[in-house]
Amino acid sequence: MINAIILVFIGGALGALGREFLMLGVPDPSDGFPMPIFVANVVASFLLGLITGLHQRRAVTDDVNTLVGTGVMGGLSTFSSFVYGAVVVMGASATGMTVALAYLAASLLIGYAAVWTGYRLGLRGAA
């Protein structure tokens, strides 16, 4: 139990650092689309799918799954940032509602595709 808590703590710190680097490094487009949050969520979705597939076929240990799947991906991607990005965009301009809906739809669809792709790669052993 204590080991899992430490792994999640360390992984969460690493994921939060990764998210901050993405926030600083990925530019926001001029239309207000929250690209840094979108990229962080898609990357985290793919990596969560990948680590889950690898864990399911026992290519990674339970500890690695806890460190990366729960810790790092939990720190890298957050639902609150996802929703906050949509709320900020909605009030930013006359086209804010359209951009926000596009962001929400793209995040859900591409996030799902990223998880599925990562998971399938993890199961196949291609990663």
N, C-alpha and C positions, 0 to 999 in steps of 0.2 A: 504493500500500500504506500509506504513512504517513498519507495523507489519510483513508483508511478507519478507521485506528486512532484518529485524532483525533476523527472523527465519532462512533464508537462510545463513546469516552471521554466526550465532551460529552453525548451522548444518554443514556448510562448514568447520569450524574450527575443529569440532569434527571428521568429516570424514577425514580431512587431518592428524590429530593425529593418527587415526586408520590406515591410509595408512602407515604412518611412522613406527608405531609399527610393522606392517606386513613386511615392508622392512627390519627392523632390526631382526625380529624373524624368518622369513621363509628363510631357506638356499637355495642358488643357487646350482643346480645340477652341476656336473663337465662338462657336455656337453654345458653349457652356456645358457640353457633354462631359461628365466627370470621368475622363479617360483614366487618370491614375487609379481611382477606385475600381473601375471596370477591369483594368489590366490585373490589378492585385487579385480580384475575385476570380477571374478566368484562370490565372496561373495557379491559384490555390485550389480551384476546382479540379484542374488537370492533375496536379500533384497529389491531391487527396485520392482521386480515382486510381492513380498509379500505385501509391503506397498501399491502398486497400487491395488491389489486385495482387500485388507482390506478397502481401501478408497472407492473403487467402490461399495462395499456392505455396506458402511457407518459404518464400525466397528471402523474407526479412523476419526478424524475431518480433515477439510481442513488444519488447522494449523499444525497438526502432519504430514500430507502428505507433506506439504511444507518444514517443518523442516527436515524430514527424507528423503523423495524422492528426493527433489531438493538439499537441503543443505548437509546432511550427505553423500548421495550416490554420489553427485557431487564432494565432497572433497575426498572421498575414491577411486573413480575410475576416471581415466582421459584417454581420447583418445590419448593425446600426449605421455603419459607414455607407452601406449600400442604400439604405432608405434615406439617410440624411442627404446624400448626393442628389437623389430625386427631388426632395423637398426644396433644396437650394435652387436647383435648376428651374423648378416650376415658377418660382417668384422672380426669376432673374430678368425675364423679358416677355414680350408679347408671344413669342414662340416657345416659351418655357415649358408649357404643358406638352407640346408635341415632342420636344427634345427629351423631356423627362419620361414620357411613355416609351419612346424609342430606346432610351437607356435601360429602363426596366425590362422591356421585352428582350432586347439584345442580351442583357445580363442573364436572364433566365434561360433563354435558348442556347446561347453560346456556353454558358456555365454548365448546363446539362450535357451538351456535346463534349465539353472538355473533361468532365467527370467520366463519362462513358468511354471516351477514347483512352484516357489514362488507365482506367480499370481494365479495359480489354488488353492494352499493352502489358499491364502488370500480370494478367493471367497468362498471356502467351509467352512471357519471358523475353519479349523483344526489347525491353528497356534495360 
